[in-house]
């Protein structure tokens, strides 16, 4: 008796992949610090794939827009500041959340739920891409950028790339249609519930090709696809990078808070939070198992995972200890104005933990000799000063936050 045919394994991709997690502006700025280290140590030019989720998609799109063509070697401090850091600083000083939400308050928009997400998309186009809003087909081919959202119809990861949009259940539309610009890909990836309603794809059922789902209601489901924040399905963005043998993961997501939830409404939200947190822990466990496999084993990966919750103490300077890292991780997950202090402290933290994790976990990927770590903003290196500067940072509702550049 013949055994059933087995699906052939996909061979591993030896290029370095980088995953940028969700977490709003907080995660985007944290990732900016981590990517600064990757630039200094020469890993940035070696990236073959960048998988982005929500806040990670904001930074990923910024890099794809600003670093085109992609650097072939480390950028100098001046180039990094002028091309990457300062334009992003200008962007995160804007509150793109509040006005996008308030647009729904106009009477003529009460029944038009899509206007909120569409307003968010326009703000990305205007402020992140300076009104140019490139088509997906115009972004870099190498590294490959993947912007992840969640398909609410099929419950899987929706990918927006240079060559196609879609998912393995619904199928793919290739090449991406003209209305699927970079701003739409980022908006779909970052429209976190319940603040932003899901985004319609605007795609007809017959535009999709292939797709694993063959049910009689396939065309109906394809027409009704709505996309929400990529973090609902996979906040680390691991799925597009699953076949890469060299994997770096930057986790700027928040930790589940320990609390009693006694009211009915809060319990419903807690159930969803527990489910998402459990899935996230499982994905991290799988990743750590892959890192721990012996060379030659199936699924073995080389790389490092660093998190906003990690401490970053260092012998050369005090770094950020456990309590300071905990405070930084409590900064709000939002798309409203971030201050200069928040911007610089988060960058410091991302830079330091990325440097220490890569040096400790995957030194074979780094040049020899490896460049010394240089904290980007040395003024923010004292726990008391950081605590004072971030005392209002967990709150989403602080008036005139833009003016509070220093505590």
Phi, psi and omega per residue, in radians:
X1 nan 2.238 -3.117
X2 -1.312 2.397 3.067
X3 -1.326 2.647 3.139
X4 -1.095 2.528 3.135
X5 -1.102 2.373 3.135
X6 -1.759 2.499 3.109
X7 -1.185 2.203 -3.106
X8 -1.094 2.485 3.133
X9 -1.235 2.495 3.092
X10 -1.396 2.180 -3.120
X11 -1.113 2.584 -3.116
X12 -1.182 2.616 3.071
X13 -1.724 2.163 -3.034
X14 -1.447 -0.078 3.097
X15 -1.257 2.737 3.131
X16 -1.397 2.261 3.074
X17 -1.925 2.517 3.093
X18 -2.125 2.240 3.090
X19 -1.909 2.226 3.131
X20 -1.993 2.011 -3.019
X21 -1.295 3.021 3.012
X22 -1.431 2.988 -3.138
X23 2.501 0.453 3.070
X24 1.105 -2.729 3.111
X25 -1.030 -0.620 -3.114
X26 -0.997 -0.861 3.139
X27 -1.156 -0.710 -3.109
X28 -1.040 -0.743 -3.114
X29 -1.270 -0.708 3.059
X30 -0.995 -0.801 3.104
X31 -1.101 -0.615 3.136
X32 -1.023 -0.745 3.078
X33 -1.107 -0.724 3.139
X34 -1.129 -0.733 -3.123
X35 -1.190 -0.514 3.059
X36 -1.050 -0.742 3.081
X37 -1.128 -0.735 3.128
X38 -1.062 -0.585 3.069
X39 -1.171 -0.812 -3.072
X40 -1.138 -0.627 -3.086
X41 -1.591 0.063 3.034
X42 1.492 0.158 3.129
X43 -1.469 -0.455 -3.097
X44 -1.012 -0.825 3.135
X45 -1.133 -0.299 -3.086
X46 -1.601 -0.028 -3.127
X47 -1.179 2.382 3.060
X48 -1.872 -0.380 -3.139
X49 -2.578 2.446 3.025
X50 -2.204 1.950 3.135
X51 -1.748 2.173 -2.956
X52 -2.167 2.482 3.094
X53 -2.316 2.209 2.967
X54 0.914 -1.960 3.112
X55 -1.027 -0.603 3.052
X56 -1.119 -0.556 3.100
X57 -1.193 -0.568 3.099
X58 -1.092 -0.852 3.127
X59 -1.211 -0.708 3.134
X60 -1.020 -0.756 3.115
X61 -1.154 -0.651 3.087
X62 -1.066 -0.757 3.129
X63 -1.161 -0.748 3.136
X64 -1.095 -0.593 -3.129
X65 -1.359 -0.738 -3.029
X66 -1.491 -0.520 -3.072
X67 -1.889 1.114 3.140
X68 -2.277 1.816 0.235
X69 -1.335 2.766 -3.124
X70 -1.216 2.432 -3.097
X71 -1.109 2.514 3.094
X72 -1.677 -0.089 3.100
X73 -2.725 3.001 -3.126
X74 -1.029 2.353 3.032
X75 -1.321 2.565 3.071
X76 -1.202 2.898 3.121
X77 -1.007 -0.730 -3.128
X78 -1.163 -0.738 3.119
X79 -1.115 -0.761 -3.127
X80 -1.087 -0.752 3.136
X81 -1.118 -0.842 -3.025
X82 -1.301 -0.658 -3.050
X83 -1.549 -0.488 -3.002
X84 -2.067 -0.981 -2.945
X85 -1.239 -0.919 -3.020
X86 -1.179 -0.694 3.027
X87 -1.071 -0.606 3.127
X88 -1.294 -0.607 3.057
X89 -1.028 -0.769 3.124
X90 -1.073 -0.684 -3.125
X91 -1.176 -0.809 -3.037
X92 -1.326 -0.128 2.992
X93 -1.355 -0.035 3.109
X94 -1.743 2.489 3.037
X95 -1.640 1.782 3.139
X96 -1.686 -0.061 -3.122
X97 -1.448 -0.867 -2.934
X98 -1.125 -0.883 -3.101
X99 -1.170 -0.556 3.099
X100 -1.140 -0.601 3.109
X101 -1.341 -0.710 -3.069
X102 -1.201 -0.359 -3.129
X103 -1.059 -0.427 3.121
X104 -1.259 -0.258 -3.076
X105 -1.322 -0.355 3.108
X106 -1.120 2.377 -3.066
X107 -0.925 -0.658 -3.114
X108 -1.274 -0.114 3.107
X109 -1.893 0.054 -3.060
X110 -1.037 -0.597 -3.101
X111 -1.779 0.196 -3.091
X112 -2.041 1.375 -3.050
X113 -1.077 -0.479 -3.044
X114 -1.225 -0.272 -3.050
X115 -1.160 -0.466 -3.133
X116 -1.146 -0.903 3.135
X117 -1.170 -0.601 3.115
X118 -1.161 -0.637 3.066
X119 -1.124 -0.709 3.082
X120 -1.056 -0.758 3.130
X121 -1.052 -0.768 -3.129
X122 -1.103 -0.614 -3.140
X123 -1.209 -0.650 3.028
X124 -1.079 -0.781 -3.123
X125 -1.074 -0.714 -3.050
X126 -1.352 -0.765 -2.975
X127 -1.764 -0.655 -3.128
X128 -1.401 -0.603 -3.092
X129 -1.984 0.275 3.047
X130 0.952 0.629 3.080
X131 1.413 -0.007 -3.070
X132 -1.570 -0.551 3.050
X133 0.749 1.288 -3.095
X134 -1.104 2.627 3.019
X135 -1.230 2.690 3.079
X136 -1.033 -0.622 -3.119
X137 -1.145 -0.278 -3.089
X138 -1.639 -0.104 -3.117
X139 -1.417 3.086 -3.042
X140 -1.070 2.542 3.001
X141 -1.497 -0.630 3.106
X142 -2.362 2.116 -0.004
X143 -1.245 2.756 3.078
X144 -1.389 2.160 3.088
X145 -1.698 2.290 3.087
X146 -2.127 2.088 3.129
X147 -1.812 2.036 -2.962
X148 -1.723 2.289 2.982
X149 -2.199 3.136 3.127
X150 -2.009 2.134 3.065
X151 -1.370 1.958 -3.071
X152 -1.334 -0.328 3.110
X153 -1.346 -0.831 -3.068
X154 -1.770 -0.163 3.070
X155 1.173 0.662 -3.124
X156 -2.325 3.103 -3.117
X157 -1.374 2.153 3.078
X158 -1.686 2.280 -3.078
X159 -2.007 2.347 3.009
X160 -2.001 2.063 -3.125
X161 -2.324 3.114 3.131
X162 -1.059 -0.562 -3.013
X163 -1.787 -0.347 -3.073
X164 -2.876 2.870 2.974
X165 -2.310 2.567 3.112
X166 2.457 -2.874 3.101
X167 -2.574 2.989 -2.988
X168 -1.255 -0.365 3.123
X169 -1.470 -0.874 -3.118
X170 -1.313 -0.542 -3.011
X171 1.892 -3.089 -3.053
X172 -2.229 2.578 3.036
X173 -1.885 2.044 -3.060
X174 -2.404 2.241 -0.060
X175 -1.284 2.929 3.125
X176 -1.053 2.401 3.099
X177 -1.121 2.805 -3.036
X178 -1.047 -0.559 -3.097
X179 -1.330 -0.176 3.069
X180 -1.562 1.321 3.124
X181 -1.466 3.080 3.133
X182 -1.089 -0.641 3.139
X183 -1.140 -0.632 3.128
X184 -1.220 -0.669 3.107
X185 -1.097 -0.725 -3.137
X186 -1.227 -0.703 3.138
X187 -1.107 -0.744 3.116
X188 -1.098 -0.659 -3.115
X189 -1.255 -0.452 -2.983
X190 -2.046 0.205 -3.132
X191 -1.462 1.328 -3.014
X192 -1.240 2.375 3.113
X193 -1.397 2.683 -0.028
X194 -1.602 0.124 -3.076
X195 -1.110 -0.775 -3.123
X196 -2.011 2.274 3.074
X197 -1.255 2.850 3.131
X198 -1.086 2.708 -3.130
X199 -1.711 2.350 3.014
X200 -1.298 2.528 3.138
X201 -1.342 -0.538 -3.075
X202 1.245 0.391 -3.104
X203 -1.928 2.435 3.098
X204 -1.391 2.699 -3.082
X205 -1.045 -0.632 -3.066
X206 -1.409 -0.024 3.079
X207 -1.385 -0.370 -3.114
X208 -1.379 2.464 3.062
X209 -2.067 2.586 -3.093
X210 1.055 -2.412 -3.073
X211 1.725 2.291 -3.070
X212 -1.321 -0.486 -3.065
X213 -1.382 2.221 -3.080
X214 -2.106 0.256 -3.104
X215 -1.121 2.818 -3.123
X216 -1.101 -0.417 -3.121
X217 -1.657 0.296 -3.070
X218 -1.013 -0.856 -3.097
X219 -1.116 -0.661 3.105
X220 -1.104 -0.775 -3.140
X221 -1.140 -0.696 3.119
X222 -1.050 -0.721 -3.128
X223 -1.182 -0.484 -3.034
X224 -1.699 0.137 -3.067
X225 -1.067 2.262 3.007
X226 -2.097 2.510 -3.099
X227 -1.999 2.365 3.069
X228 -2.200 3.139 -3.073
X229 -0.793 2.313 -3.132
X230 -1.076 -0.417 3.141
X231 -1.196 -0.286 3.092
X232 -1.110 -0.615 -3.123
X233 -1.673 -0.834 -3.073
X234 -2.670 1.670 -3.039
X235 -1.266 -0.261 3.113
X236 -1.605 -0.232 -3.133
X237 1.180 0.594 -3.052
X238 -1.362 -0.516 -2.977
X239 -1.035 -0.809 -3.139
X240 -1.121 -0.330 -3.091
X241 -1.800 0.221 -2.971
X242 -1.127 -0.426 -3.102
X243 -1.706 0.094 3.113
X244 -1.540 2.272 -3.098
X245 -1.436 -0.276 3.103
X246 -2.081 1.960 -2.928
X247 -2.354 2.163 3.052
X248 -1.952 2.302 -3.070
X249 -2.226 2.156 3.103
X250 -1.899 2.027 -3.045
X251 -1.901 1.822 3.092
X252 -1.825 0.276 -3.117
X253 -1.342 2.792 -3.111
X254 -1.475 2.808 3.086
X255 -1.633 2.639 3.070
X256 -1.169 2.316 3.130
X257 -1.477 2.451 3.071
X258 -1.470 2.175 -3.083
X259 -2.892 2.838 2.995
X260 -1.580 2.351 -3.099
X261 -2.194 1.669 -2.981
X262 -1.770 -0.442 -3.114
X263 -1.424 2.662 -3.066
X264 -1.028 -0.874 -3.103
X265 -1.062 -0.754 -3.126
X266 -1.207 -0.539 3.112
X267 -1.165 -0.677 3.108
X268 -1.059 -0.779 3.098
X269 -1.137 -0.624 -3.138
X270 -1.141 -0.687 3.116
X271 -1.018 -0.798 3.139
X272 -1.126 -0.688 3.137
X273 -1.135 -0.723 3.126
X274 -1.126 -0.716 -3.139
X275 -1.121 -0.819 -3.131
X276 -1.138 -0.699 3.142
X277 -1.129 -0.699 3.122
X278 -1.124 -0.713 3.114
X279 -1.137 -0.713 3.124
X280 -1.087 -0.735 3.115
X281 -1.119 -0.663 3.129
X282 -1.136 -0.737 3.126
X283 -1.112 -0.746 3.109
X284 -1.113 -0.649 3.119
X285 -1.122 -0.753 3.103
X286 -1.066 -0.734 -3.129
X287 -1.104 -0.776 -3.127
X288 -1.149 -0.577 3.055
X289 -1.122 -0.727 3.120
X290 -1.131 -0.697 3.083
X291 -1.095 -0.553 -3.056
X292 -1.499 -0.119 -3.141
X293 -1.203 2.710 3.124
X294 -1.333 2.592 3.092
X295 -0.923 2.330 -3.111
X296 1.682 -0.346 3.098
X297 -1.226 2.594 3.077
X298 -1.069 2.256 3.107
X299 1.504 -0.025 -3.116
X300 -1.133 2.343 -3.123
X301 -2.238 2.595 3.020
X302 -1.915 2.401 3.116
X303 2.692 -2.754 -3.068
X304 -2.687 2.592 3.011
X305 -2.042 2.181 3.036
X306 -2.178 2.683 -3.009
X307 -2.343 2.668 3.084
X308 -1.116 -0.305 -3.140
X309 -1.501 -0.158 -3.137
X310 -1.269 2.497 2.980
X311 -1.393 2.787 -3.053
X312 -2.395 0.653 3.097
X313 -1.092 2.573 -3.063
X314 -2.591 2.551 -3.070
X315 -1.153 -0.551 -3.060
X316 -1.273 -0.559 3.086
X317 -2.587 2.894 -2.969
X318 -1.119 -0.504 -3.131
X319 1.121 -2.865 -3.116
X320 -2.000 2.019 3.127
X321 -1.362 -3.030 -3.043
X322 -1.050 -0.830 -3.079
X323 -1.157 -0.673 3.113
X324 -1.188 -0.719 3.096
X325 -1.081 -0.677 3.111
X326 -1.106 -0.706 3.106
X327 -1.146 -0.751 3.131
X328 -1.102 -0.703 -3.137
X329 -1.177 -0.321 3.139
X330 -1.486 -0.088 3.070
X331 -0.984 2.446 -3.035
X332 -0.965 2.575 2.958
X333 -1.633 1.786 -2.991
X334 -2.760 3.058 3.088
X335 -2.155 0.569 3.088
X336 -1.784 -3.058 -3.023
X337 -1.073 2.296 3.002
X338 -1.918 2.456 -3.073
X339 -1.429 2.957 3.082
X340 -1.075 -0.683 3.129
X341 -1.108 -0.814 3.117
X342 -1.064 -0.734 -3.128
X343 -1.056 -0.777 -3.058
X344 -1.377 -0.677 3.137
X345 -1.159 -0.766 3.119
X346 -1.099 -0.701 3.088
X347 -1.088 -0.811 3.090
X348 -0.925 -0.830 -3.060
X349 -1.137 -0.809 3.115
X350 -1.060 -0.720 3.138
X351 -1.083 -0.845 -3.041
X352 -1.183 -0.784 -3.106
X353 -1.243 -0.609 3.091
X354 -1.131 -0.739 3.130
X355 -1.084 -0.845 -3.060
X356 -1.200 -0.639 3.134
X357 -1.231 -0.723 3.140
X358 -1.192 -0.697 3.117
X359 -1.126 -0.660 -3.084
X360 -1.390 -0.727 -2.961
X361 -1.693 -0.530 -3.080
X362 -2.467 1.001 -3.126
X363 -1.068 -0.404 -3.122
X364 -1.180 -0.319 3.092
X365 -1.464 -0.264 -3.031
X366 -1.623 2.705 3.109
X367 -1.210 2.788 3.099
X368 -2.176 1.951 0.118
X369 -1.405 2.642 3.117
X370 -1.441 2.400 3.128
X371 -1.093 2.593 3.130
X372 -1.256 2.558 3.066
X373 -1.193 2.413 3.106
X374 -2.305 1.864 -3.097
X375 -0.996 2.196 -3.028
X376 -1.042 -0.697 -3.083
X377 -2.245 1.506 -3.048
X378 -1.062 -0.408 -3.137
X379 -1.077 -0.474 -3.128
X380 -1.720 1.292 -3.101
X381 -2.379 0.222 3.138
X382 -2.066 2.213 -3.072
X383 -0.955 -0.690 -3.109
X384 -1.167 -0.723 3.120
X385 -1.135 -0.688 3.120
X386 -1.154 -0.776 3.134
X387 -1.050 -0.706 3.122
X388 -1.169 -0.734 -3.111
X389 -1.191 -0.514 -3.049
X390 -1.798 0.239 -3.035
X391 -1.099 -0.468 3.133
X392 -1.801 -0.001 -2.981
X393 -1.159 -0.545 3.113
X394 -1.185 -0.356 -3.051
X395 -1.486 2.416 3.095
X396 -1.452 -0.294 -2.975
X397 -2.123 1.429 3.078
X398 -2.179 2.014 -3.117
X399 -1.162 2.549 3.071
X400 1.000 0.628 -3.121
X401 -1.057 -0.588 -3.106
X402 -1.039 -0.555 -3.095
X403 -1.375 -0.251 -3.099
X404 -1.567 1.101 -3.085
X405 -1.285 -0.517 3.057
X406 -2.363 2.541 3.139
X407 -1.394 nan nan
